[in-house]
Amino acid sequence: MLAKKYASVAGQSSVIREIFEYGKKRASIVGADNVYDFSIGNPSVPAPASVNENAIRIMQTEDSCKVHGYPSAVGYDDTREAIADNLNKRFGTNYHKNNIFMTTGAAAAITFCFRALADSGVGDEIMVCAPYFPEYKCFIEGAGVKATEIQADIKDFQINFNELERKLNEHTRAIIINSPNNPTGVVYSKETLEKLASILEEASNRYGRPIYIISDEPYREIVFAGKTAPYVPHFYKNTLVCYSYSKSLSLPGERVGYIAFTDDIEDADIMLGTIGAVARELGYVGVPSLFQMVVRDCVSDTSDISVYETNKNIIYKALTDMGYSCVEPDGTFYIFPQCLEPDAEAFCKKAQQYDLLLVPSDSFSCTGHFRLSYCVPTERVERALPLFEKLIKDYRS
Ligand SMILES: Cc1ncc(COP(=O)(O)O)c(C=O)c1O
């Protein structure tokens, strides 16, 4: 007999994965060129040349026992110092190496935070703002904690504060936010963050313990011209930033990211150790050494992310000209238009008849929308536009 908790869900994969797999099968029938797979958020641009150059140099010149050896649980000192310095230059903060815990991507970072901030099986809650990255719920519930959903504010996809205030209670331990946002592409404004901070400060005082913000920021650098993504710790001291090099350096397979918190955070003195205890229990024994060293040396680089903005401009204009309704993304490589019928799954099934692979919004706990990932070559976006036109004509006829 296997563990019931896991055996009961064995073989279930995410809707996004299912669509991705369907796309591969369909490509073997009609040809890859004729399938427009906008389902998955895998960066379409290569890592910058500095990544390979540094990886080769490090392998050729640095101590092999370090390059391929066990890293310390919190990460290499020099990598954490390089990250702290980089953040301090960009955001005027005072991070030092003991404010940084290296993780295998943002997925591990947020999982560690959920477990470090909330106790299992005692009714603790973590808030999530719809629409949200589907794995949040899996990670929170896996930690034995309740995921309390805040319904989407579909007018602009900022935070639905009425609902948030209604659902905040003495069991709330943290709220996870994600800006720039997957799936909407929206950046939370300064006003949104100010209001969130003021509500959480008041609630923390009311309940006599801190309610933390977990700021999930894998898309921090992918922000379009004229927009800026305000840095969340500037608004609220009890913030843990979860970062990843998966998108900014196009390194999702290398699994490198970190958690950052300032010395002002509540329980700062035991934060690193508590996160370390979570990592230990989950069996994480550090982050791949070579790529910690690469990140140390490429800390201020990004891949050429300009194609995402080019794609956004093309697709946003074309879809809205055709009559689709959507909030313009401020960043990321996602757009989240309204479906042409209330049932998002039915709409995405219909789109599949045109070989357009889109993700229904129900996967992100929001109805009536679809997510389109435009991390694809621009030519693919352009070639797909007539199919979106056919789809809308089909609905109108
Ligand atoms: C919002 C969000 N958070 C976290 C992750 C996980 O990223 P990583 O590859 O760093 O684990 C993703 C990946 O797509 C994401 O979109």
The ligand as a Gaussian input file, in Angstrom:
#p B3LYP/6-31G(d) Opt

LIG

0 1
 C        4.167000      32.882000     -10.574000
 C        5.165000      31.805000     -10.563000
 N        5.748000      31.470000      -9.405000
 C        6.672000      30.493000      -9.328000
 C        7.045000      29.793000     -10.451000
 C        8.073000      28.696000     -10.321000
 O        9.256000      29.110000     -10.887000
 P       10.624000      28.284000     -10.776000
 O       10.922000      27.772000     -12.126000
 O       11.628000      29.265000     -10.370000
 O       10.439000      27.233000      -9.747000
 C        6.475000      30.089000     -11.692000
 C        6.830000      29.333000     -12.897000
 O        6.306000      29.463000     -13.960000
 C        5.509000      31.135000     -11.747000
 O        4.917000      31.489000     -12.890000

